[in-house]
Amino acid sequence: MTAKLKGYTLAQRNLAYTIRRKAIANYPWQETYPEQQLAALNRITSPMFFIKHQRQLANGQISQALSDYSDDNYARRANHVTRRNNGR
């Protein structure tokens, strides 16, 4: 099941839906574990992921896009925790 995109503007969500549709249309990719990557793409609810990683997704670099997304989220969360703990 494909997750509904949340937040941002309607135009950004529509662009993200288009990018996701195009990326999924190229399935199966020449990547390791394409089923897991397809499931991960379907779970993502952030339109910015698809917009930010549009070039990678179009070039079939699904695992790299997912890895970059995971790294960005980790860094963002770590920064939030660090700022929160230093503010106490």
C-alpha positions in Angstrom: 0.0 0.0 0.0 1.3 3.4 -0.9 1.4 5.9 1.9 -0.3 9.3 1.5 2.1 12.2 1.3 1.7 14.7 4.1 2.3 18.4 4.5 3.7 21.0 2.1 1.7 22.5 -0.7 -0.6 20.7 -3.1 1.7 21.4 -6.0 4.7 19.9 -4.1 2.7 16.8 -3.2 1.5 16.4 -6.8 5.1 16.7 -8.0 6.2 14.2 -5.4 3.4 11.7 -6.5 4.6 12.1 -10.1 8.2 11.4 -9.1 7.3 8.4 -7.0 5.1 7.0 -9.8 7.9 7.3 -12.3 10.4 5.7 -10.0 8.1 2.8 -9.2 7.3 2.4 -12.9 10.9 1.4 -13.5 10.7 -1.5 -10.9 12.4 -4.0 -10.7 15.6 -2.0 -10.3 19.1 -3.4 -10.8 19.6 -3.1 -7.1 20.0 -5.4 -4.1 16.7 -6.2 -2.4 14.4 -4.3 -4.8 11.3 -5.5 -3.0 12.4 -3.9 0.2 13.3 -0.7 -1.6 9.9 -0.6 -3.2 8.2 -1.1 0.2 10.4 1.7 1.6 9.4 4.1 -1.2 5.8 3.3 -0.6 6.1 4.0 3.1 7.7 7.5 2.8 5.2 10.3 3.5 7.5 13.3 2.9 7.1 15.0 -0.5 10.5 16.6 0.0 12.2 13.2 -0.1 11.0 12.7 -3.7 11.7 16.3 -4.7 15.1 16.4 -3.2 16.2 13.0 -4.5 14.4 13.3 -7.9 17.6 12.9 -10.0 18.7 9.8 -8.0 15.3 8.2 -8.3 15.1 8.9 -12.1 18.6 7.4 -12.6 17.6 4.2 -10.7 19.8 4.9 -7.7 17.1 4.0 -5.3 19.3 2.6 -2.5 21.5 5.7 -2.6 18.4 8.0 -2.3 17.1 5.9 0.6 20.5 5.9 2.3 20.9 9.7 1.9 17.4 10.2 3.3 18.1 8.0 6.3 21.4 9.8 6.9 19.7 13.2 6.7 17.0 12.1 9.2 19.6 10.8 11.6 21.6 14.0 11.5 18.4 16.1 11.9 17.3 14.1 14.9 20.7 14.0 16.5 21.0 17.8 16.1 17.5 18.2 17.7 18.5 16.0 20.7 21.8 17.8 21.1 20.2 21.2 21.1 17.5 20.0 23.5 20.0 18.5 25.9 22.3 21.6 25.8 19.3 23.8 26.5 18.6 22.3 29.9 
